[in-house]
Amino acid sequence: MLRSSKAHYKSSELYPILNMHFGKSMNLARIKAMSLMICALCKVQRVAYTKLASAFDTDATAGSSLRRIQRLIAECVIDTDLIAKLILKLIPVKGPYNLAMDRTNWKYGNTNINILTLGIIYDGMAFPVVYTMMDKRGQLQHPGTHQTGQSFQKDCRERFHSSSDGRQGIRWKRMA
């Protein structure tokens, strides 16, 4: 069952925006697949490839759309700074931004996966723009990981530098 889309753009309207932003680093077929995938994500609000494939707005079969998603994910390397800049461009609010920092940790087999993420808060949601993989599990308050959190904030300040009038482009908020 498809949910109603909260997306402001349909894939045909999103495609030119993505093409303008990624056109120099990605071929047209991948940009089209990405626009279809983003719209499908908004519709089904799930990341399962089979659900996304069934929500593609094309005449292709769900199986073909599934293979298209698999190829995009397996073969396409996207510069995360380009994605962050695209999100900043699409969010209709100009800085200073309210940011949320979150860390998630889980195990995949014997491997710890620990990701620290920074997102821009807009309309009750956080849009992730920067992330870093951490080398050990645990909280940021543990010795050694606190420094990682501070260096992450410094890196984000450098990426989202001060505006021309001297105001900071970001505003840190402590979340309870």
N, C-alpha and C positions, 0 to 999 in steps of 0.2 A: 504494500500500500504506500503510495507516494504522499508525502506531506506537502502542504502548500509552500511554495517557494517564498522566502523572504528576500531573495536577491533583487537588487535594483536593476540588474542587467540580465538579459537573456544571452545565450551564448553568441548569437549573431551580433549583438551590441558590445559584448565583452571582447570579442576577437580583435577588433581594431585597436583597442586599448592595449591588449597584451602584445599585439604585433608591433605597436609603436615602442613599447617598453623592452621587449625581448627580441625584436626582429634582427638585431645584429649578432646575437649569440645563439639563436635557435631557429630551426627551419619551420616553414609554414605549417606543415602537417602536425608537428608537435605543438605549435601554438594553438591550432584548432582543437587538438585533443585536450590540451590544458583548459581551454575555455569551456568545452563540453563537460570536462570533469569538475570544474569549479561550480558550474550550474547544477550538475547532478548532486554534488555535495550539499548544496543549499536545499535541494528538493528532498533528498532522503535523510539528510543529517546523520549519515553513517559513513564509515570509511571502508566497509566491506566492498571489495572490487565487484562482486556479482551484483550487489544492490546498486552500485554506481552505474554499472554497465546497463542495467535495465532502465535507468533513468536518463540515459543519453537522448538528447533531442535530435535523433537522426533516423533515417530509414534502414540503417544497418541492423542486423540481428544483435541480440544481447551477447551472443558468443563472439561476434566480431568486435563489438565494443569492449568486451572483456580483454581480448587479445591486444587491443589498442591501448588500454590502460596498462596492461602488463609491460608492453614494450616501452611506453612512456616512462614508467617507474624504473625499469631495468636499465634503459639505455641513456636516459636524459640526465645530465648533471646540470643543475641550475644554481647559479651563484646566489647564495642566500642574501647578500647585500642588495642584489637587484630585487629580490622579493620584498625585502624590508622597504626599499624605496618605493616600490609599487604600492604597498599597503599604505605608506605615508601619503602617497599621491591620491589614493582612492578615498581615504577617510576624509569626510567633509569638514573636519575641524583643523584649524591651524594651531600650532603650538601656543603656549606651553601644553604639553601632553601630560595626562595622568597615566602613570605606568604601574604595572603589576609585575612582580617577580615571583616565579613559582619554580619549585624543584620537584621532580618526580623520580622515583627510584623503583625498579622492579628487577626481577631475575629472569633471564632467558637461558634455561639450562644452568650452567655454572657461571654464566657471565652476568655481572651486575651492569644494569643500564641506568645511568644517573644523569639526568638532563636538567640544566638550569635554564629557564626561559624568561625573557622579558617581553611583555606585551603592552600595547597601547590600549587603554580602556576607552571604549566608545559605545554609547547607547547600551550600557549594561553588560557588554561583552569585552573580553580581552583578545586582541588580535596579536598573535605572537610575531615579533619582528626580529628578534635576536635570540640565539640559543648557544649554549656551550655544553659539550659532553664533559662530565667530571670523572676523574679517574678512580674515585672510591665512593662507596655508599655512605650514607649518614646525613646528618643535618649540617647546615652551614655553620652552626655554633661550635661544632667539633674542631679541635685544633687542626690547622692545615686547610680546612675548607672555608673558614671565615675569610682568609686571604683571597681565595678564589672568588668569593662573592664581591669583595671590594674591587678586585681587578676587573671583574665583569661590569660593575657599575661604571668604572673609569672608562672602559672600552666603549660602553654605551654613550657616555657623555661626549666622547670624541666623535662618535658616529653622528649623534644628534647635537651638533654644536650650537652655540649661542646664536640668536637671531641678530639681525643688523642693528636693532635698537638696544642691544646689550642684554636683553632678557634671556634667561635660560630657555632652551628649546624643550627641556623636559622638567617635570616636577615629580620628585619622588614622594610616594605616599606609603605610609606603613599600613599594611593590611592586618587586621586582627586575626 
